[in-house]
């Protein structure tokens, strides 16, 4: 089962830390600083063990350095971990081969991406009888567009999993993957009903991944009619039996909002608390919002901080706005507030952050910066920002090109989304701007032409009068 977890983590992109990611502990900043202060002392024993060849100790050292935001040291110890892992793989450990392939495939945990190395190690794992190695080769060939090689690898994986299940009918890992591959037509003829039967059997036998796949199947209607009540039942199973925080949050939302199941606030709160305890960022944010909406802003603040520390987008926006403007429970810190909002707006493309920043810079007289954020917010679907975006298309020299047609289109989109300002601008466009534009385009040239014609007639008359005299 450990091998399956490693393999599926790769498929879902669930690598613990990568060089470009923020490895933020859910603790508050002050706690992180305390951890940093004693980090070297606490890692002393682990370092000794790692230098003596302890693979797990090397992994713990580089992960802890990564969590402490010390990338150079993390990279050094990650290199030692990769070296020790390679030694195990070279000695014939197929699980180590899979882990190496995963690291090189995704460029995870300070290991540079190397597709050739990933292919080599997955191939060796497959040759050693690891169906996951064959499956991952299929994934790699599929992403590269090599369909024949992908199907050949998937077929090999299906054969290896089938052989495992024939030897041990209780092998739920093999049962799950056979069902998954049969459902999706990988390495075998697609047969969704038969695949679902195997997934159901694996789920009943305790497979967390089978329960998750069944949830996605019925929630999204993959090969079967969508059945949200049934999907939520699998999500509850994941939450209750496997303590999965993500599924607990999904169940919480379903019961709190009555999505696919009868609304049950008490049950929803139960699963929300479970997801929060499991450090699910979205659940932490929702808990904070519910506390604030219940008039408990002071109690909500630690949850906002915690979710923002985990880079939850909406928490960054909410905490940033509170810091930017100040609130009864939080002293104003405009610099920190702007930093949080800009992180949410730039890194996570938050529509709410873009609008908040547009308002802030407009209030402080920085219209050019404000307009750039209005444009970003309108691109992200904020109706209020569409009103300003349309105006920008009518202001020569603004951040948007002059284009009355684009102005109309943005206002129409905002009006359909219910924005009253956009509706007002459309009325002004139709009954004020358009007539003025028509007068300017057609009336002005006619007026000028008549003036010139009148002047020419006058000159001719004066010339004729002089000749008569």
C-alpha positions as CSV (number, residue, x, y, z in Angstrom):
1,X,0.0,0.0,0.0
2,X,2.9,2.4,0.6
3,X,3.9,2.0,-3.0
4,X,0.4,2.9,-4.1
5,X,0.4,6.0,-2.0
6,X,3.7,7.2,-3.5
7,X,2.4,6.5,-7.0
8,X,-1.0,8.1,-6.6
9,X,0.6,11.1,-4.9
10,X,2.6,11.6,-8.1
11,X,-0.5,11.3,-10.3
12,X,-2.4,13.9,-8.2
13,X,0.6,16.2,-8.0
14,X,0.7,15.9,-4.3
15,X,4.5,16.2,-3.8
16,X,5.3,17.6,-0.4
17,X,7.6,20.5,-1.4
18,X,9.0,21.8,-4.6
19,X,11.5,24.6,-5.1
20,X,8.9,27.0,-6.5
21,X,6.3,26.4,-3.8
22,X,5.8,27.9,-0.4
23,X,6.2,25.2,2.2
24,X,4.2,26.9,4.9
25,X,3.5,25.2,8.2
26,X,0.0,25.9,9.4
27,X,1.4,27.4,12.6
28,X,1.6,31.1,13.0
29,X,4.7,33.2,12.1
30,X,5.8,33.5,15.7
31,X,5.8,29.7,16.1
32,X,7.7,29.3,12.9
33,X,10.4,31.7,14.2
34,X,10.7,29.6,17.4
35,X,11.2,26.5,15.3
36,X,13.9,28.2,13.2
37,X,15.8,29.2,16.3
38,X,16.3,25.6,17.5
39,X,16.3,23.9,14.1
40,X,20.0,23.0,13.9
41,X,20.0,21.6,17.4
42,X,17.0,19.5,16.8
43,X,18.3,18.2,13.5
44,X,21.7,17.1,14.8
45,X,20.8,13.5,15.4
46,X,18.9,13.2,12.1
47,X,21.9,14.6,10.3
48,X,24.2,12.0,11.8
49,X,21.8,9.2,10.9
50,X,21.5,10.6,7.3
51,X,25.2,10.8,6.8
52,X,25.5,7.1,7.9
53,X,23.1,6.2,5.1
54,X,19.6,6.4,6.7
55,X,17.3,7.3,3.9
56,X,14.4,8.3,6.0
57,X,16.6,10.6,8.1
58,X,17.9,12.3,5.0
59,X,14.3,12.9,3.8
60,X,13.3,14.4,7.2
61,X,16.2,16.8,7.2
62,X,15.6,18.3,3.8
63,X,11.8,18.5,4.4
64,X,12.3,20.3,7.7
65,X,14.8,22.7,6.1
66,X,12.2,23.3,3.3
67,X,9.5,24.0,5.9
68,X,11.8,26.4,7.6
69,X,12.3,28.3,4.3
70,X,16.0,27.4,4.0
71,X,16.2,26.3,0.3
72,X,19.9,26.1,0.0
73,X,20.3,23.6,2.9
74,X,17.1,21.8,1.8
75,X,18.6,21.3,-1.7
76,X,21.9,19.9,-0.2
77,X,20.1,17.3,1.9
78,X,17.7,16.5,-0.9
79,X,20.7,15.7,-3.0
80,X,21.9,13.3,-0.3
81,X,18.4,11.7,-0.1
82,X,18.4,11.2,-3.9
83,X,21.8,9.7,-3.8
84,X,20.8,7.2,-1.1
85,X,17.6,6.4,-2.9
86,X,19.6,5.8,-6.1
87,X,21.8,3.3,-4.2
88,X,18.7,1.4,-3.1
89,X,17.3,1.4,-6.6
90,X,20.6,0.2,-8.0
91,X,20.5,-2.7,-5.5
92,X,17.2,-3.8,-6.9
93,X,14.6,-2.1,-4.7
94,X,11.6,-1.6,-7.0
95,X,9.9,0.8,-4.6
96,X,13.0,3.1,-4.7
97,X,12.9,2.9,-8.5
98,X,9.3,4.2,-8.5
99,X,10.2,7.0,-6.1
100,X,13.2,8.0,-8.3
101,X,11.0,8.0,-11.4
102,X,8.5,10.2,-9.7
103,X,11.1,12.7,-8.5
104,X,12.7,13.0,-11.9
105,X,9.4,13.1,-13.7
106,X,8.0,16.1,-11.8
107,X,11.2,17.8,-10.8
108,X,9.9,17.5,-7.2
109,X,11.6,18.3,-3.9
110,X,14.7,20.0,-5.2
111,X,15.4,17.3,-7.7
112,X,15.8,18.8,-11.3
113,X,13.3,17.4,-13.8
114,X,14.9,14.7,-16.0
115,X,12.4,12.9,-18.3
116,X,15.1,10.5,-19.5
117,X,16.0,9.4,-15.9
118,X,12.3,9.1,-15.1
119,X,11.7,6.9,-18.1
120,X,14.8,4.8,-17.1
121,X,13.6,4.2,-13.6
122,X,10.0,3.5,-14.4
123,X,11.1,1.0,-17.1
124,X,13.4,-0.8,-14.6
125,X,10.5,-0.9,-12.0
126,X,8.2,-2.4,-14.7
127,X,10.9,-4.9,-15.6
128,X,11.1,-5.8,-11.9
129,X,7.4,-6.6,-11.9
130,X,6.0,-3.3,-10.6
131,X,2.8,-2.5,-12.4
132,X,2.9,1.1,-11.2
133,X,6.2,1.5,-13.2
134,X,4.5,0.3,-16.4
135,X,1.5,2.5,-15.7
136,X,3.7,5.6,-15.2
137,X,5.4,4.9,-18.5
138,X,2.0,4.9,-20.1
139,X,1.3,8.3,-18.5
140,X,4.6,9.7,-19.8
141,X,4.1,8.4,-23.3
142,X,0.5,9.6,-23.3
143,X,1.5,13.2,-22.3
144,X,4.2,13.1,-25.0
145,X,1.5,12.1,-27.6
146,X,2.9,8.7,-28.3
147,X,-0.4,6.7,-28.1
148,X,0.9,3.3,-29.3
149,X,3.7,3.2,-26.7
150,X,1.3,4.5,-24.0
151,X,-1.2,1.7,-24.7
152,X,1.6,-0.8,-24.8
153,X,2.7,0.3,-21.3
154,X,-0.9,0.4,-20.0
155,X,-1.4,-3.1,-21.2
156,X,1.7,-4.3,-19.4
157,X,0.4,-2.6,-16.2
158,X,-3.0,-4.2,-16.6
159,X,-1.4,-7.7,-17.1
160,X,0.8,-7.2,-14.0
161,X,-2.1,-6.1,-11.8
162,X,-4.2,-9.0,-13.1
163,X,-1.4,-11.5,-12.2
164,X,-1.3,-10.0,-8.7
165,X,-5.0,-10.3,-8.2
166,X,-5.0,-13.9,-9.4
167,X,-2.4,-14.7,-6.8
168,X,-4.2,-12.8,-4.0
169,X,-7.9,-12.1,-4.4
170,X,-7.7,-9.7,-1.4
171,X,-5.1,-7.4,-3.1
172,X,-7.2,-4.3,-3.0
173,X,-4.5,-2.2,-4.6
174,X,-4.6,-4.4,-7.7
175,X,-8.4,-4.5,-7.6
176,X,-8.6,-0.7,-7.5
177,X,-6.2,-0.2,-10.4
178,X,-7.8,-2.8,-12.5
179,X,-11.2,-1.2,-11.9
180,X,-9.8,2.3,-12.7
181,X,-8.1,1.2,-15.9
182,X,-11.1,-0.7,-17.0
183,X,-13.3,2.3,-16.4
184,X,-11.0,4.5,-18.4
185,X,-10.0,2.0,-21.2
186,X,-6.3,2.0,-20.3
187,X,-4.6,-1.2,-21.3
188,X,-7.9,-3.0,-21.8
189,X,-11.2,-2.5,-23.5
190,X,-13.2,0.3,-21.8
191,X,-16.0,-1.2,-19.8
192,X,-17.2,1.4,-17.2
193,X,-19.8,-0.8,-15.6
194,X,-17.3,-3.6,-15.0
195,X,-14.8,-1.1,-13.8
196,X,-17.3,0.3,-11.3
197,X,-18.0,-3.2,-10.0
198,X,-14.3,-3.7,-9.2
199,X,-14.1,-0.2,-7.7
200,X,-17.0,-1.0,-5.5
201,X,-15.4,-4.2,-4.3
202,X,-12.1,-2.3,-3.6
203,X,-14.1,0.3,-1.7
204,X,-15.9,-2.3,0.4
205,X,-12.5,-3.8,1.2
206,X,-11.2,-0.5,2.5
207,X,-9.6,1.2,-0.4
208,X,-9.5,5.0,0.2
209,X,-8.6,5.6,-3.5
210,X,-11.6,3.5,-4.7
211,X,-13.9,5.6,-2.5
212,X,-12.4,8.8,-3.9
213,X,-12.8,7.5,-7.5
214,X,-16.4,6.5,-6.9
215,X,-17.1,10.0,-5.5
216,X,-15.7,11.7,-8.6
217,X,-17.4,9.2,-10.9
218,X,-20.9,9.9,-9.5
219,X,-20.4,13.5,-8.6
220,X,-19.3,14.4,-12.2
221,X,-21.3,11.7,-14.0
222,X,-18.3,10.0,-15.5
223,X,-19.8,7.2,-17.7
224,X,-22.9,7.1,-15.5
225,X,-25.7,9.6,-14.7
226,X,-24.6,12.1,-12.1
227,X,-25.8,11.1,-8.6
228,X,-24.7,13.6,-6.0
229,X,-26.4,12.0,-3.0
230,X,-24.5,8.8,-3.8
231,X,-21.3,10.7,-4.4
232,X,-21.6,12.4,-1.0
233,X,-22.0,9.0,0.6
234,X,-18.6,8.0,-0.7
235,X,-17.1,11.3,0.4
236,X,-18.5,10.7,3.9
237,X,-16.9,7.3,3.8
238,X,-13.5,8.8,3.0
239,X,-14.0,11.3,5.8
240,X,-15.2,8.8,8.4
241,X,-13.1,5.8,7.7
242,X,-9.9,7.4,6.3
243,X,-10.0,10.8,8.0
244,X,-9.6,12.6,4.7
245,X,-9.7,16.3,5.3
246,X,-10.5,17.2,1.7
247,X,-13.5,14.9,1.6
248,X,-14.6,16.1,5.0
249,X,-14.7,19.6,3.6
250,X,-16.7,18.5,0.6
251,X,-19.2,16.8,2.8
252,X,-19.4,19.9,5.1
253,X,-20.2,22.1,2.1
254,X,-22.8,19.7,0.9
255,X,-24.7,19.7,4.2
256,X,-24.2,23.4,5.0
257,X,-25.5,24.5,1.6
258,X,-27.9,21.6,0.9
259,X,-26.0,20.6,-2.3
260,X,-27.1,17.1,-3.3
261,X,-28.3,16.3,0.2
262,X,-30.9,17.8,2.6
263,X,-29.4,20.8,4.4
264,X,-28.2,19.8,7.9
265,X,-26.2,22.6,9.5
266,X,-25.3,20.6,12.6
267,X,-23.9,17.7,10.5
268,X,-22.2,20.3,8.2
269,X,-20.5,21.9,11.2
270,X,-19.3,18.5,12.4
271,X,-17.5,17.7,9.1
272,X,-16.2,21.3,8.8
273,X,-14.6,20.9,12.2
274,X,-13.1,17.6,11.1
275,X,-11.7,19.2,7.9
276,X,-10.3,22.1,9.9
277,X,-8.6,19.7,12.3
278,X,-7.1,18.0,9.3
279,X,-5.6,21.4,8.2
280,X,-7.7,21.7,5.1
281,X,-7.1,25.3,4.1
282,X,-10.5,25.9,2.6
283,X,-12.2,24.5,5.7
284,X,-10.2,26.8,7.9
285,X,-11.2,29.8,5.9
286,X,-14.9,28.8,5.8
287,X,-14.8,28.3,9.6
288,X,-13.4,31.8,10.0
289,X,-16.1,33.3,7.7
290,X,-18.8,31.6,9.7
291,X,-17.4,32.8,13.0
292,X,-17.2,36.4,11.6
293,X,-20.7,36.2,10.2
294,X,-21.9,35.1,13.6
295,X,-20.4,38.3,15.2
296,X,-17.3,36.6,16.5
297,X,-14.6,38.5,14.5
298,X,-12.1,38.1,17.2
299,X,-12.4,34.3,17.3
300,X,-12.3,34.3,13.5
301,X,-9.0,36.1,13.2
302,X,-6.6,33.2,14.2
303,X,-8.3,31.1,11.6
304,X,-7.9,33.7,8.9
305,X,-4.2,34.0,9.8
306,X,-3.8,30.2,9.7
307,X,-5.5,29.8,6.4
308,X,-3.5,32.8,4.9
309,X,-0.3,31.2,6.2
310,X,-1.3,28.1,4.1
311,X,-1.7,30.4,1.1
312,X,-5.5,30.0,0.9
313,X,-6.5,32.6,-1.6
314,X,-9.7,34.0,0.0
315,X,-8.1,34.2,3.4
316,X,-5.2,36.2,1.9
317,X,-7.8,38.6,0.6
318,X,-9.8,38.9,3.8
319,X,-6.9,39.2,6.1
320,X,-5.2,41.7,3.7
321,X,-8.3,43.9,3.5
322,X,-8.5,43.9,7.3
323,X,-4.9,44.9,7.6
324,X,-5.2,47.5,4.9
325,X,-8.1,49.3,6.5
326,X,-7.8,48.2,10.1
327,X,-10.6,46.7,12.1
328,X,-11.8,46.5,15.7
329,X,-9.9,43.2,16.2
330,X,-6.8,44.0,14.1
331,X,-4.6,47.1,14.0
332,X,-4.1,48.7,10.6
333,X,-0.9,47.7,8.8
334,X,-1.3,49.0,5.2
335,X,2.1,47.7,4.0
336,X,1.4,44.2,5.1
337,X,-2.2,44.3,3.9
338,X,-1.1,45.4,0.4
339,X,1.5,42.6,0.3
340,X,-1.2,40.0,1.1
341,X,-3.6,41.4,-1.4
342,X,-1.0,41.7,-4.2
343,X,0.0,38.1,-3.5
344,X,-3.6,37.0,-3.9
345,X,-4.1,39.2,-6.9
346,X,-0.8,38.3,-8.7
347,X,0.0,34.7,-7.7
348,X,-3.5,33.4,-7.3
349,X,-5.3,35.7,-9.7
350,X,-8.0,36.5,-7.1
351,X,-10.9,38.7,-8.6
352,X,-11.7,40.0,-5.1
353,X,-8.1,41.1,-4.5
354,X,-7.9,42.8,-7.9
355,X,-11.0,44.9,-7.1
356,X,-9.9,45.7,-3.5
357,X,-6.5,46.9,-4.9
358,X,-8.2,49.0,-7.6
359,X,-10.3,50.8,-5.0
360,X,-7.3,51.4,-2.8
361,X,-5.1,52.9,-5.4
362,X,-8.0,55.0,-6.8
363,X,-8.7,56.4,-3.3
364,X,-5.0,57.3,-3.0
365,X,-4.9,59.1,-6.4
366,X,-2.8,56.5,-8.2
367,X,-5.3,56.1,-11.1
368,X,-2.9,54.4,-13.5
369,X,-2.2,51.6,-11.0
370,X,-5.9,51.4,-10.1
371,X,-6.9,51.1,-13.8
372,X,-4.5,48.2,-14.3
373,X,-6.2,46.4,-11.4
374,X,-9.7,47.3,-12.8
375,X,-8.6,45.6,-16.0
376,X,-7.4,42.5,-14.2
377,X,-10.6,42.4,-12.2
378,X,-12.8,42.7,-15.3
379,X,-10.8,40.0,-17.0
380,X,-11.6,37.8,-14.0
381,X,-15.3,38.4,-14.3
382,X,-16.0,41.2,-11.7
383,X,-19.1,43.1,-13.0
384,X,-18.2,46.2,-11.0
385,X,-14.8,46.4,-12.7
386,X,-16.4,46.1,-16.1
387,X,-18.1,49.5,-15.7
388,X,-14.7,51.1,-15.3
389,X,-13.2,48.9,-18.1
390,X,-15.8,50.2,-20.5
391,X,-15.0,53.8,-19.7
392,X,-11.3,53.2,-20.2
393,X,-12.0,52.2,-23.8
394,X,-13.5,55.6,-24.3
395,X,-10.7,57.6,-22.7
396,X,-7.8,58.4,-25.2
397,X,-4.4,57.5,-23.7
398,X,-5.8,55.3,-21.0
399,X,-4.6,51.8,-20.0
400,X,-7.0,50.4,-22.6
401,X,-7.2,51.0,-26.3
402,X,-9.8,53.5,-27.6
403,X,-12.6,51.3,-28.8
404,X,-16.4,52.2,-28.4
405,X,-17.4,48.6,-29.4
406,X,-15.3,47.1,-26.6
407,X,-16.8,49.6,-24.2
408,X,-20.3,48.5,-25.2
409,X,-19.3,44.8,-24.9
410,X,-17.9,45.2,-21.4
411,X,-21.0,47.1,-20.2
412,X,-23.4,44.5,-21.7
413,X,-21.5,41.7,-19.9
414,X,-21.6,43.7,-16.6
415,X,-25.3,44.5,-17.1
416,X,-26.2,40.8,-17.6
417,X,-24.3,40.0,-14.4
418,X,-26.6,42.5,-12.6
419,X,-24.3,45.6,-12.3
420,X,-26.4,48.8,-12.2
421,X,-23.6,51.1,-13.2
422,X,-23.1,49.1,-16.4
423,X,-26.8,49.4,-17.1
424,X,-26.6,53.2,-16.6
425,X,-23.6,53.5,-18.9
426,X,-25.4,51.5,-21.6
427,X,-28.3,54.0,-21.4
428,X,-25.9,56.9,-21.6
429,X,-24.1,55.2,-24.5
430,X,-27.4,54.8,-26.4
431,X,-29.0,58.1,-25.8
432,X,-26.0,60.5,-25.3
433,X,-22.7,59.1,-26.6
434,X,-24.0,57.5,-29.8
435,X,-26.0,60.6,-31.0
436,X,-22.9,62.8,-30.2
437,X,-20.7,60.4,-32.1
438,X,-23.0,60.4,-35.1
439,X,-23.1,64.2,-35.0
440,X,-19.3,64.3,-34.8
441,X,-18.8,61.7,-37.5
442,X,-21.5,62.8,-40.0
443,X,-22.8,66.2,-38.8
444,X,-19.5,68.0,-38.4
445,X,-18.2,67.3,-41.9
446,X,-21.6,68.4,-43.4
447,X,-21.5,71.6,-41.3
448,X,-17.9,72.3,-42.4
449,X,-18.8,71.6,-46.0
450,X,-21.7,74.0,-45.9
451,X,-19.6,76.7,-44.3
452,X,-17.0,76.4,-47.1
453,X,-19.7,76.3,-49.8
454,X,-21.4,79.4,-48.3
455,X,-18.1,81.2,-48.2
456,X,-17.2,80.2,-51.7
457,X,-20.6,81.6,-53.0
458,X,-20.0,84.8,-51.2
459,X,-16.6,85.1,-52.8
460,X,-18.1,84.4,-56.2
461,X,-20.8,87.0,-55.7
462,X,-18.3,89.6,-54.6
463,X,-16.1,88.8,-57.6
464,X,-19.1,89.2,-59.9
465,X,-20.1,92.5,-58.3
466,X,-16.6,93.9,-58.9
467,X,-16.7,92.9,-62.6
468,X,-20.0,94.7,-63.0
469,X,-18.7,97.8,-61.4
